[in-house]
Amino acid sequence: AAPALGPHALLAKVLVDRLVDAGATLDASVVLAVAGSSRAAGATDAERMRELLAERWAGTVALGYLSARQPSVADAVRVVAAEHGGDPSEVVVASYLIGPGFFHDRLGGLGVPQALVGGEDRATRAEGGEHGRDAALACLGQQWGVGAPAG
C-alpha cells in the first residue's frame, strides 16, 4: 500500500486557504472530516492533521470520522455547535479527503452545514506562492521518496 498523503504542514496550509476562500473566518469552529480507519496509525495521523490545522486556525478544530471511529462528522458538528453557541450552521466542515469517491459522497450526503471539497484540481496556495495540486503532491512526494504525479 502507498504511504498516506499526510499529515503535513503544507496540507494544513492548503486547508486554511480553502477555508478562507470559502468565506470562513479564522475564529470559526471547524470539523475536520476524515475517512476513518480501524488502524491505530490512521487515527494517529488524523489527530496529527487536526493538530496541524489547529496551529494555523484561531477557532476550535475538532475531528469527525466518516467510518470506523467516533465521533462521526455529524456528531462532531453537533458537539462543537453546542460548545460554541448552539448553531450547527456556524460550524464549518473541512474535508480531508483525497478526492471524489465513496467517502466524498458520504460527506455530501450528511447534510452538514458547509463542506469544503478536498482533492480537486484547482490551484491551492502554499508556502512561497501559488502551487497547483500536482506541485503540492510533488512536494509531499519527496518526503516519501515518490515522484510527481504523471500529468
Salt bridges, closest charged atoms under 4 A:
ASP17 OD1 - LYS13 NZ 2.90
ASP17 OD2 - ARG125 NE 3.98
ASP21 OD1 - ARG125 NH2 2.85
GLU47 OE2 - ARG50 NH2 2.77
GLU51 OE1 - ARG48 NH1 3.25
GLU55 OE2 - ARG48 NH1 3.63
ASP75 OD1 - ARG78 NH2 2.24
ASP105 OD1 - HIS104 ND1 3.69
GLU120 OE2 - ARG122 NE 3.18
ASP121 OD1 - ARG133 NH1 3.61
GLU127 OE2 - ARG56 NH2 3.14
ASP134 OD1 - ARG133 NH1 3.45
